[in-house]
Amino acid sequence: MRVLEIISDSVKPANEDAWGDRAEGAWVIDGATALEESPLIDGVSAAAWLSHTASTILGALAWEDRSLPEILAATIERLADLGAGQGLTGPAFPTAAISLVRHREGRLEVCSLGDCSVVVSRLGGKPVDVADPQFEGAEAATLARVRDRLNEGVPPADAYREIRAELLERRRSRNSPAGLWVLGSDPEAAWHAGVESVPAPPGSDIVLMTDGYSRCVWPFGLVPDTADLMEQVTTGGAADLLSALRAAEAADPDCTRVPRFGTHDDATILWAHV
C-alpha cells in the first residue's frame, strides 16, 4: 500500500487530528476537542496529545501476528500508561476517533472507533464506505434538534447551549456499557470497534478521513456522495475541495445555515493506492 497524498489542516494552535502509515497499513485519528476547560499536556491540548501520541505508538508497534483489534488494544494500553504519567486518568483522559487499515492478500482490513471513515474503490461499481456503526446517524439526530430550535427562532448561542449538557453526559458515558466506545484509556474499547474486511485488489484506491473532511459530503453537500469525493481526491482535487469547505464554513460562522458543532473542524484526508 502506497500513500499518495495526505492533507491535515487545522485552525487551532495545535492540530487535534493525526495520521500515519507504514508498509502494511495506515490510520487517521481525530482527537475530541474538550467541552470544558482542561490543562495543556506538553504544551498542547489533551486531544492533540492523545491523537499524536497514539499515532506514534501505532508506528512503533509490531503488527505481525496481531489482528487490528489486538493492535488497537495494545495502543490503548500504552496510551493509558503514558497518560497516567501526565496525570490523565479516569474521566479526565481525552478521547478520539480512529480508523485503522491494513492491506494484505488482496483485501483491506478496517478497524474503526468513532466517526472517522474509510472509502475503498470498487472496480466497475460505487466505492465501499466503511465506518463504525455505533456512530451512524447519532450526530445528525442531535443536530436536527438544534435546527428545530433555530427554526423556532431560538438564538444560535442558546440553541447550542441547550444541547451542551447532553453532549457532556455523552462524553462522560463513553467507554462504558451506557455509552459509545472510542479511543481512550480503556483497552476494552478495541473489542467494540467496527471491523470489516473488503476486497481491495491491485489498482484499488483507499481514502481515510476524519469527520472534519467528510463535512464536504455532510452536512455541507459540496459533493453529493463519497463516490464523487473519491473521484475528486484521486484526480488531484483534495486541496481544492478543502478550500471550498473552509470557505463554506467561514460563510456560516454562527452555524445556523448548516448546523454543526464548531465553525471549523480539523480536517484530514489520506489517499493510498494498492
N, C-alpha and C positions, 0 to 999 in steps of 0.2 A: 504494500500500500504506500503510495507516494502522495505527500501533501503538496498541492499546487498553489494554494492561496490561503492566507489567514488574515482576517481583519478583526481587530478588537479595539473598540472605541469607547471612551468614557468622557463625561464632562465633570466627573468628580475629582477630588485631589488624588485619589488612588483608585484605579480600575478594580472593581469588585468581581469582574469576570476573569477567568484564567483559561488557558488551553495548553495542550501539549500533544506530542506524538512520539512514536517510536516505530521501529520497523514493522511491527505486527499490529499496531493499534493507534488510537488517538482518542482525545476527550475534550470536552468543554465543560466548564464549571461556572456557575452563576451564584456568587455569594449573596445571601439575603440581606439587603440593607436593613439596619436596625430600625425598629419603630420607636424605640426610646433611646435616650442619650446613653452612650456607652463609651468606656475609655478606649484610647488607641492602643494597639498592640504593635510593638516595634515601629511606631510612627505612622501606622495606617489603621483604617477601621478594622474591627474584628472580622467583618465579612471579607474584606480584601485579604487579611492574614489567612483566613481559612482557605479561600479558593486557591491562592498561590502556594500555600504550604501543601495542600492536597495534591496539586499538580506536580510539585517537586517530588513528593512521595511516589506518585504513580510512575514517574520517570525512572525512579531508582529501584523500585520493587522488582523482584523476579516474577515473571508471569508464567513461566513454563510449568506445566503440570498443575495449573490452577484454573478454575473456572472464573468468569468475570465477577460473580458474586463473592467468591473467595478473595479475589484481588481487591475488591471494594471493601470487604470486611477488614482485611489486613491494613488497608489505607486508613480506615476509620480508627482502628486500634492505635496506630501510630499517631494520628491526629489527636486522639484523646490524651495520649501521653505528653505530646508537645504542648497541647493546650493547658494541661494541668500545671506545667512549668511556667505558664504565663498567667496563672490564676484563673483560668477559664474552666469552670466546672458547672454541672447542673444546668439550670435554665439560662445561665449567663453564656453558655457555649454557643457560638454562632452556628448557623446552618447554611446549607447551599443546595442547589440543584446540580445534577451532573448527568451527562450522557457519555458513556464509555463504550468504545467499539474495538473489536478485534477481527481481522480478516484471516481466515485460514480455510483451505480446502474448498475454495470457491463459494464460501458463504461469509456473511457478515454477522457476527455475534454482537448484540446490542444489550447494554445493561443501563437502565435509567432510573434515577430518583428525582422527582420534581419535574419542572416544566421546561427543561432543555429538550431538544428534539433532533431526530436524525431522519434524513431523506436519502433513499437509495434508488438509483435509476434502474429501470427495468426495460430490457430490450423489447421494442415493439409495443410498449404499454406505458401507462402512467407510473410515475415513481411511487415507491412504497414509503409511507410515513410510519415512523416508529417512535413512540413516546410512552411515558409512564401512565398507565391507565388510571392510577389514583387521582391524577390531576385533571382528567378530561372534563371540561365544562365548568370546573369549580370557579375560576376567575370570571368567566363570562356571566355566570349566575349572580355573583356578587356585584359586578359592575352594572348588570341590568337593574338592580335595585337602586344603585346610585343614579342611573339615568332616569328612573321613575321619579325620584326625588327632585332631580333637576327639572324635569318636565312639569312638576308641581309648583315650580317657582322657588324652591329652596335654594339659597345662595350656595355656590360651589363649595366654599370652605366648610359650611355647615353640613352639606350632604356627605362630604368625605369624612368629616369629624364623626358623624353618626356611625359610620361603618368601622371606625378605628378600633373601638372596643372589641368588636367581633374578630378583627384581624389579629389583635394582640392575643386573644384567647386561643385562636387557631395556632399561633406561633407556640404558645405555651404547651399545647397538647400534642405538638409534633413528636415523632418518635415514641409514640405510646399507642396502645390499642384504641384510644379515644380520638386519635388524630391521624395525620398523614406522615409517612416515613420519608426522611430526607437525609442528606449527607450531614453528619454532625459528629457527636461523640459516642454514639451507640452502635456497635458493630451489628446488632440485630437488624438494623435498617437494611443492610445488604441483602438479607433474605426476604425482604418485602419489595425489592426493586422489580421494575418491569423488565423482563428478559425475553428476547426474541432472537431467532436466527433466520435470516432472509437470504435468498440467492444473491450472490454478487460475483458473477463470473468475470474473467478478464475483460477489461473495457468498461466496467461499471464506474459510475461516479457516485461519490458519497458526500453528503453535506451534513455537518453538525452545526447547530446554532443554539444560542441562548435565547430566552424569550424576548430580550431586547431587540434582537434582529428579526425574529419571527413576527414582530409587530408589523413588518412590511405586509404580511398576509392578513393578520388580525391583531388589532382592530382597525388598522388604517386602510386596508384594502388597496395598497399600492400595486399589488399583483393579485390576481384572482385566486390563486391556489399555489401549493408548493411545487406543482409541475412547472408553472410559469417562473416561480422563484428559481428553481434549479436551472431552467433554461437560461435565465439571465446570468446567474452565477457562473455557469460553465461556458458562457460566451464572453466573459470579461466584464460583466456588468455589476458585480457585487458592490464595488465602491460607489457607483452611481446610485444604486438602489439605497444604500445607506445615506447618501447625501439627500436624496428625496425624502427619506424618513425623517432625518433631522430637520429639514425644512417644514415638514408637516407637523412635527411635534412643536416647533417654535411658533407656528401659526396658531396654535391652540394651547397657550401657556397655562390656562386655568383648567384644562382637561374637561371642558364642557361639551365641545362638539364631538370629541372622541373620548368618552370616559376611560380612564386608566389610572393606575397608581403611580403618579410621578410624571412630570412633563417629559423628561428624558429618562432613558434607562441605558445602562451599559449594554453594548451590542457586540456580539462576537459571532463570526461565521468561519468555519474551517471547511475547505473543499479538498477532497482527496480522490485519487484515481487508482484503480487496480487493474 
